[in-house]
Amino acid sequence: MAERAEELKTAARRGSRASKADGEKDVLAKIAEMPEPDRGMAERIHAIIKANAPNLSPRTWYGMPAYEKDGHVLCFFQSAQKFKARYATLGFSDKANLDDGRMWPTAFALRQMGAAEQARIGALVKKAAS
């Protein structure tokens, strides 16, 4: 919660002059602080999102990398080490366009990322941002 409060203060200080570059700088700084293997996964997810949904703006959200559209967070990455969890998480908010029938997943556990996982993440992000 303290990190979220700091994010809000930073956003208020930046005011209307805040830019997508500011958000990207904040996200890359948070990723750089992460220990491996989370750092590597977060770097790849950042690249996948930039390639598949360039309309999303990076920002931090509760101290983690997140990506927004029209002021609403669509997806986010949670470090395993920060939360002392067994796996990192790629999550999607209710604003993400992932609806598929009456039930669909909104969070995914990540322990490693190969080509298949990266392709699936790319497709999910593209759909979420559409």
N, CA and C atoms as a LAMMPS dump frame, in Angstrom:
ITEM: TIMESTEP
0
ITEM: NUMBER OF ATOMS
390
ITEM: BOX BOUNDS ff ff ff
-5.0000000000000000e+02 5.0000000000000000e+02
-5.0000000000000000e+02 5.0000000000000000e+02
-5.0000000000000000e+02 5.0000000000000000e+02
ITEM: ATOMS id mol type element x y z
1 1 1 N 0.823 -1.191 0
2 1 2 C 0 0 0
3 1 3 C 0.868 1.256 0
4 2 1 N 2.003 1.182 0.682
5 2 2 C 2.895 2.344 0.721
6 2 3 C 3.39 2.695 -0.681
7 3 1 N 3.676 1.664 -1.472
8 3 2 C 4.139 1.921 -2.841
9 3 3 C 3.035 2.557 -3.684
10 4 1 N 1.801 2.132 -3.48
11 4 2 C 0.686 2.728 -4.221
12 4 3 C 0.518 4.199 -3.837
13 5 1 N 0.643 4.498 -2.556
14 5 2 C 0.548 5.887 -2.105
15 5 3 C 1.64 6.74 -2.749
16 6 1 N 2.847 6.202 -2.83
17 6 2 C 3.954 6.928 -3.465
18 6 3 C 3.685 7.135 -4.958
19 7 1 N 3.104 6.13 -5.615
20 7 2 C 2.759 6.27 -7.031
21 7 3 C 1.762 7.409 -7.241
22 8 1 N 0.774 7.496 -6.361
23 8 2 C -0.228 8.555 -6.475
24 8 3 C 0.401 9.936 -6.257
25 9 1 N 1.325 10.044 -5.301
26 9 2 C 2.015 11.314 -5.057
27 9 3 C 2.852 11.711 -6.274
28 10 1 N 3.561 10.742 -6.853
29 10 2 C 4.376 11.016 -8.033
30 10 3 C 3.5 11.471 -9.195
31 11 1 N 2.377 10.811 -9.391
32 11 2 C 1.456 11.195 -10.469
33 11 3 C 0.92 12.606 -10.248
34 12 1 N 0.621 12.94 -9.006
35 12 2 C 0.122 14.287 -8.703
36 12 3 C 1.195 15.342 -8.975
37 13 1 N 2.45 15.03 -8.617
38 13 2 C 3.544 15.969 -8.877
39 13 3 C 3.752 16.177 -10.368
40 14 1 N 3.644 15.107 -11.14
41 14 2 C 3.831 15.211 -12.59
42 14 3 C 2.673 15.948 -13.244
43 15 1 N 1.498 15.756 -12.706
44 15 2 C 0.316 16.441 -13.222
45 15 3 C 0.1 16.197 -14.697
46 16 1 N -0.299 17.234 -15.394
47 16 2 C -0.635 17.105 -16.813
48 16 3 C 0.585 16.912 -17.7
49 17 1 N 1.778 17.144 -17.159
50 17 2 C 2.975 16.957 -17.989
51 17 3 C 3.475 15.518 -17.982
52 18 1 N 2.76 14.638 -17.278
53 18 2 C 3.134 13.222 -17.254
54 18 3 C 3.026 12.647 -18.66
55 19 1 N 3.936 11.748 -18.987
56 19 2 C 3.937 11.169 -20.329
57 19 3 C 4.089 9.657 -20.257
58 20 1 N 3.887 9.035 -21.407
59 20 2 C 4.08 7.588 -21.517
60 20 3 C 5.529 7.23 -21.187
61 21 1 N 6.459 8.119 -21.523
62 21 2 C 7.882 7.886 -21.23
63 21 3 C 8.135 7.844 -19.725
64 22 1 N 7.432 8.685 -18.964
65 22 2 C 7.574 8.665 -17.507
66 22 3 C 7.144 7.31 -16.955
67 23 1 N 6.008 6.811 -17.444
68 23 2 C 5.513 5.514 -16.995
69 23 3 C 6.459 4.39 -17.361
70 24 1 N 7 4.454 -18.565
71 24 2 C 7.933 3.41 -18.993
72 24 3 C 9.199 3.445 -18.136
73 25 1 N 9.682 4.631 -17.842
74 25 2 C 10.872 4.767 -16.99
75 25 3 C 10.613 4.15 -15.608
76 26 1 N 9.438 4.411 -15.047
77 26 2 C 9.082 3.85 -13.739
78 26 3 C 9.007 2.325 -13.789
79 27 1 N 8.382 1.799 -14.849
80 27 2 C 8.246 0.344 -14.995
81 27 3 C 9.619 -0.312 -15.147
82 28 1 N 10.466 0.262 -15.992
83 28 2 C 11.803 -0.324 -16.194
84 28 3 C 12.632 -0.27 -14.914
85 29 1 N 12.458 0.775 -14.115
86 29 2 C 13.17 0.857 -12.832
87 29 3 C 12.699 -0.239 -11.878
88 30 1 N 11.401 -0.494 -11.833
89 30 2 C 10.866 -1.559 -10.966
90 30 3 C 11.345 -2.927 -11.441
91 31 1 N 11.359 -3.124 -12.747
92 31 2 C 11.839 -4.4 -13.286
93 31 3 C 13.312 -4.597 -12.923
94 32 1 N 14.113 -3.544 -13.027
95 32 2 C 15.548 -3.632 -12.721
96 32 3 C 15.8 -4.004 -11.267
97 33 1 N 14.884 -3.656 -10.373
98 33 2 C 15.021 -3.984 -8.945
99 33 3 C 14.732 -5.447 -8.643
100 34 1 N 14.057 -6.137 -9.54
101 34 2 C 13.633 -7.518 -9.286
102 34 3 C 14.815 -8.477 -9.377
103 35 1 N 14.817 -9.483 -8.513
104 35 2 C 15.83 -10.537 -8.653
105 35 3 C 15.427 -11.49 -9.781
106 36 1 N 16.399 -12.212 -10.289
107 36 2 C 16.111 -13.253 -11.283
108 36 3 C 15.401 -14.4 -10.576
109 37 1 N 14.556 -15.154 -11.199
110 37 2 C 14.184 -15.133 -12.61
111 37 3 C 13.062 -14.146 -12.928
112 38 1 N 12.492 -13.492 -11.901
113 38 2 C 11.39 -12.567 -12.151
114 38 3 C 11.789 -11.431 -13.085
115 39 1 N 12.997 -10.911 -12.932
116 39 2 C 13.438 -9.804 -13.775
117 39 3 C 13.392 -10.194 -15.25
118 40 1 N 13.916 -11.353 -15.56
119 40 2 C 13.928 -11.811 -16.952
120 40 3 C 12.524 -11.983 -17.509
121 41 1 N 11.632 -12.556 -16.713
122 41 2 C 10.254 -12.726 -17.179
123 41 3 C 9.577 -11.37 -17.36
124 42 1 N 9.783 -10.452 -16.42
125 42 2 C 9.167 -9.124 -16.514
126 42 3 C 9.691 -8.368 -17.737
127 43 1 N 10.984 -8.498 -18.026
128 43 2 C 11.549 -7.847 -19.215
129 43 3 C 10.915 -8.4 -20.49
130 44 1 N 10.736 -9.718 -20.541
131 44 2 C 10.129 -10.327 -21.732
132 44 3 C 8.664 -9.933 -21.865
133 45 1 N 7.943 -9.909 -20.743
134 45 2 C 6.532 -9.513 -20.781
135 45 3 C 6.414 -8.064 -21.245
136 46 1 N 7.291 -7.202 -20.748
137 46 2 C 7.28 -5.798 -21.173
138 46 3 C 7.465 -5.702 -22.692
139 47 1 N 8.42 -6.439 -23.226
140 47 2 C 8.671 -6.426 -24.671
141 47 3 C 7.485 -6.994 -25.448
142 48 1 N 6.878 -8.046 -24.946
143 48 2 C 5.723 -8.668 -25.606
144 48 3 C 4.555 -7.684 -25.649
145 49 1 N 4.315 -6.999 -24.544
146 49 2 C 3.209 -6.048 -24.49
147 49 3 C 3.457 -4.88 -25.44
148 50 1 N 4.687 -4.364 -25.46
149 50 2 C 5 -3.257 -26.374
150 50 3 C 4.809 -3.682 -27.831
151 51 1 N 5.157 -4.922 -28.144
152 51 2 C 5.038 -5.396 -29.522
153 51 3 C 3.598 -5.704 -29.921
154 52 1 N 2.814 -6.246 -28.998
155 52 2 C 1.466 -6.707 -29.331
156 52 3 C 0.352 -5.725 -28.996
157 53 1 N 0.623 -4.778 -28.126
158 53 2 C -0.394 -3.789 -27.749
159 53 3 C 0.281 -2.439 -27.518
160 54 1 N 0.808 -1.827 -28.568
161 54 2 C 1.519 -0.56 -28.401
162 54 3 C 0.63 0.58 -27.904
163 55 1 N -0.681 0.382 -27.943
164 55 2 C -1.596 1.404 -27.438
165 55 3 C -1.691 1.415 -25.915
166 56 1 N -1.131 0.403 -25.248
167 56 2 C -1.139 0.38 -23.786
168 56 3 C 0.009 1.228 -23.253
169 57 1 N -0.249 1.909 -22.149
170 57 2 C 0.767 2.755 -21.519
171 57 3 C 1.309 2.06 -20.286
172 58 1 N 2.633 1.935 -20.16
173 58 2 C 3.205 1.328 -18.966
174 58 3 C 3.089 2.273 -17.773
175 59 1 N 2.935 1.692 -16.593
176 59 2 C 2.918 2.435 -15.336
177 59 3 C 3.144 1.449 -14.209
178 60 1 N 3.44 1.939 -13.039
179 60 2 C 3.51 1.024 -11.901
180 60 3 C 2.154 1.044 -11.205
181 61 1 N 1.844 -0.075 -10.592
182 61 2 C 0.564 -0.239 -9.908
183 61 3 C 0.842 -1.112 -8.693
184 62 1 N 0.723 -0.539 -7.513
185 62 2 C 1.08 -1.225 -6.273
186 62 3 C 2.52 -1.747 -6.322
187 63 1 N 3.389 -0.961 -6.946
188 63 2 C 4.803 -1.29 -6.995
189 63 3 C 5.195 -2.337 -8.025
190 64 1 N 4.272 -2.704 -8.892
191 64 2 C 4.543 -3.717 -9.906
192 64 3 C 4.306 -3.134 -11.296
193 65 1 N 4.949 -3.691 -12.323
194 65 2 C 4.706 -3.233 -13.688
195 65 3 C 3.262 -3.505 -14.093
196 66 1 N 2.647 -2.504 -14.71
197 66 2 C 1.269 -2.633 -15.187
198 66 3 C 1.141 -1.86 -16.492
199 67 1 N 0.058 -2.121 -17.2
200 67 2 C -0.155 -1.511 -18.504
201 67 3 C -1.617 -1.077 -18.587
202 68 1 N -1.829 0.177 -18.979
203 68 2 C -3.173 0.733 -18.941
204 68 3 C -3.636 1.231 -20.304
205 69 1 N -4.96 1.371 -20.389
206 69 2 C -5.596 1.938 -21.572
207 69 3 C -6.71 2.843 -21.063
208 70 1 N -6.723 4.072 -21.526
209 70 2 C -7.744 5.034 -21.122
210 70 3 C -7.828 5.192 -19.602
211 71 1 N -6.67 5.145 -18.937
212 71 2 C -6.63 5.347 -17.492
213 71 3 C -6.973 4.137 -16.641
214 72 1 N -7.23 2.993 -17.271
215 72 2 C -7.58 1.775 -16.542
216 72 3 C -6.515 0.706 -16.756
217 73 1 N -6.033 0.103 -15.671
218 73 2 C -5.055 -0.974 -15.78
219 73 3 C -5.724 -2.178 -16.437
220 74 1 N -5.089 -2.698 -17.492
221 74 2 C -5.597 -3.897 -18.165
222 74 3 C -4.857 -5.145 -17.734
223 75 1 N -3.515 -5.017 -17.575
224 75 2 C -2.74 -6.188 -17.176
225 75 3 C -1.572 -5.757 -16.299
226 76 1 N -1.061 -6.72 -15.543
227 76 2 C 0.005 -6.43 -14.589
228 76 3 C 0.838 -7.679 -14.336
229 77 1 N 2.043 -7.46 -13.847
230 77 2 C 2.958 -8.543 -13.504
231 77 3 C 3.248 -8.463 -12.015
232 78 1 N 3.18 -9.589 -11.321
233 78 2 C 3.524 -9.646 -9.906
234 78 3 C 4.721 -10.567 -9.714
235 79 1 N 5.72 -10.055 -9.069
236 79 2 C 6.945 -10.797 -8.796
237 79 3 C 6.7 -11.888 -7.752
238 80 1 N 7.253 -13.056 -7.981
239 80 2 C 7.143 -14.142 -7.001
240 80 3 C 7.902 -13.797 -5.724
241 81 1 N 9.118 -13.258 -5.867
242 81 2 C 9.948 -12.958 -4.698
243 81 3 C 9.307 -11.908 -3.804
244 82 1 N 8.721 -10.882 -4.388
245 82 2 C 8.134 -9.81 -3.581
246 82 3 C 7.027 -10.34 -2.68
247 83 1 N 6.249 -11.275 -3.202
248 83 2 C 5.13 -11.807 -2.44
249 83 3 C 5.441 -13.172 -1.818
250 84 1 N 6.714 -13.567 -1.894
251 84 2 C 7.155 -14.853 -1.339
252 84 3 C 6.26 -15.993 -1.825
253 85 1 N 5.987 -15.954 -3.123
254 85 2 C 5.119 -16.952 -3.745
255 85 3 C 5.955 -17.961 -4.528
256 86 1 N 5.332 -19.025 -4.891
257 86 2 C 5.975 -20.099 -5.639
258 86 3 C 6.128 -19.737 -7.108
259 87 1 N 5.352 -18.769 -7.58
260 87 2 C 5.385 -18.385 -8.985
261 87 3 C 5.037 -16.911 -9.144
262 88 1 N 5.498 -16.328 -10.229
263 88 2 C 5.111 -14.964 -10.602
264 88 3 C 3.722 -15.035 -11.236
265 89 1 N 3.074 -13.899 -11.333
266 89 2 C 1.717 -13.87 -11.866
267 89 3 C 1.58 -12.806 -12.948
268 90 1 N 0.944 -13.166 -14.039
269 90 2 C 0.5 -12.215 -15.046
270 90 3 C -1.004 -12.153 -14.886
271 91 1 N -1.515 -10.969 -14.534
272 91 2 C -2.946 -10.829 -14.288
273 91 3 C -3.596 -9.817 -15.203
274 92 1 N -4.907 -9.947 -15.339
275 92 2 C -5.702 -9.049 -16.163
276 92 3 C -6.861 -8.534 -15.319
277 93 1 N -7.171 -7.256 -15.461
278 93 2 C -8.28 -6.668 -14.713
279 93 3 C -9.602 -6.925 -15.435
280 94 1 N -10.684 -6.516 -14.792
281 94 2 C -11.997 -6.677 -15.408
282 94 3 C -12.19 -5.753 -16.607
283 95 1 N -11.295 -4.799 -16.804
284 95 2 C -11.354 -3.904 -17.966
285 95 3 C -10.765 -4.565 -19.216
286 96 1 N -10.046 -5.665 -19.043
287 96 2 C -9.445 -6.376 -20.176
288 96 3 C -10.539 -7.076 -20.979
289 97 1 N -10.398 -7.05 -22.267
290 97 2 C -11.384 -7.634 -23.168
291 97 3 C -11.094 -9.127 -23.376
292 98 1 N -11.239 -9.911 -22.312
293 98 2 C -10.936 -11.343 -22.389
294 98 3 C -12.175 -12.224 -22.283
295 99 1 N -13.349 -11.622 -22.231
296 99 2 C -14.572 -12.388 -22.042
297 99 3 C -14.653 -13.543 -23.041
298 100 1 N -14.982 -14.724 -22.514
299 100 2 C -15.082 -15.923 -23.332
300 100 3 C -16.161 -16.811 -22.723
301 101 1 N -17.402 -16.573 -23.099
302 101 2 C -18.499 -17.355 -22.538
303 101 3 C -18.846 -16.892 -21.135
304 102 1 N -19.113 -17.854 -20.274
305 102 2 C -19.545 -17.53 -18.919
306 102 3 C -18.424 -17.605 -17.892
307 103 1 N -17.232 -18.101 -18.315
308 103 2 C -16.116 -18.228 -17.376
309 103 3 C -14.807 -18.212 -18.158
310 104 1 N -13.804 -17.462 -17.648
311 104 2 C -12.498 -17.388 -18.302
312 104 3 C -11.441 -17.024 -17.275
313 105 1 N -10.196 -17.406 -17.526
314 105 2 C -9.119 -17.084 -16.582
315 105 3 C -8.716 -15.614 -16.683
316 106 1 N -8.311 -15.043 -15.548
317 106 2 C -7.834 -13.66 -15.532
318 106 3 C -6.442 -13.532 -14.927
319 107 1 N -5.867 -14.63 -14.462
320 107 2 C -4.505 -14.601 -13.916
321 107 3 C -3.805 -15.894 -14.288
322 108 1 N -2.497 -15.775 -14.535
323 108 2 C -1.718 -16.915 -14.98
324 108 3 C -0.446 -17.019 -14.158
325 109 1 N -0.143 -18.202 -13.669
326 109 2 C 1.088 -18.458 -12.93
327 109 3 C 2.233 -18.62 -13.926
328 110 1 N 3.371 -18.014 -13.613
329 110 2 C 4.553 -18.101 -14.482
330 110 3 C 5.745 -18.593 -13.671
331 111 1 N 6.311 -19.7 -14.088
332 111 2 C 7.545 -20.173 -13.461
333 111 3 C 8.704 -20.064 -14.43
334 112 1 N 8.414 -20.261 -15.703
335 112 2 C 9.399 -20.124 -16.774
336 112 3 C 8.646 -19.691 -18.022
337 113 1 N 9.383 -19.075 -18.941
338 113 2 C 8.748 -18.64 -20.179
339 113 3 C 9.524 -19.123 -21.384
340 114 1 N 8.901 -19.998 -22.135
341 114 2 C 9.479 -20.442 -23.399
342 114 3 C 8.717 -19.792 -24.539
343 115 1 N 8.965 -20.255 -25.739
344 115 2 C 8.338 -19.689 -26.933
345 115 3 C 6.814 -19.837 -26.895
346 116 1 N 6.32 -20.98 -26.432
347 116 2 C 4.873 -21.206 -26.395
348 116 3 C 4.188 -20.245 -25.423
349 117 1 N 4.793 -20.047 -24.252
350 117 2 C 4.22 -19.127 -23.261
351 117 3 C 4.248 -17.688 -23.771
352 118 1 N 5.342 -17.316 -24.419
353 118 2 C 5.446 -15.958 -24.951
354 118 3 C 4.397 -15.713 -26.035
355 119 1 N 4.159 -16.694 -26.889
356 119 2 C 3.142 -16.56 -27.932
357 119 3 C 1.75 -16.441 -27.315
358 120 1 N 1.484 -17.234 -26.294
359 120 2 C 0.174 -17.178 -25.627
360 120 3 C -0.03 -15.832 -24.938
361 121 1 N 1.01 -15.318 -24.283
362 121 2 C 0.923 -14.011 -23.634
363 121 3 C 0.656 -12.932 -24.678
364 122 1 N 1.364 -12.989 -25.801
365 122 2 C 1.14 -12.023 -26.864
366 122 3 C -0.301 -12.025 -27.344
367 123 1 N -0.868 -13.203 -27.539
368 123 2 C -2.258 -13.303 -28.005
369 123 3 C -3.226 -12.785 -26.942
370 124 1 N -2.987 -13.108 -25.683
371 124 2 C -3.851 -12.635 -24.605
372 124 3 C -3.817 -11.108 -24.486
373 125 1 N -2.622 -10.546 -24.563
374 125 2 C -2.475 -9.098 -24.436
375 125 3 C -3.159 -8.395 -25.608
376 126 1 N -2.984 -8.932 -26.794
377 126 2 C -3.615 -8.339 -27.985
378 126 3 C -5.135 -8.344 -27.83
379 127 1 N -5.669 -9.478 -27.362
380 127 2 C -7.127 -9.587 -27.169
381 127 3 C -7.594 -8.655 -26.054
382 128 1 N -6.846 -8.61 -24.963
383 128 2 C -7.233 -7.773 -23.818
384 128 3 C -7.297 -6.302 -24.189
385 129 1 N -6.412 -5.869 -25.068
386 129 2 C -6.323 -4.451 -25.438
387 129 3 C -7.223 -4.081 -26.608
388 130 1 N -7.868 -5.065 -27.21
389 130 2 C -8.687 -4.777 -28.397
390 130 3 C -9.995 -4.067 -28.049
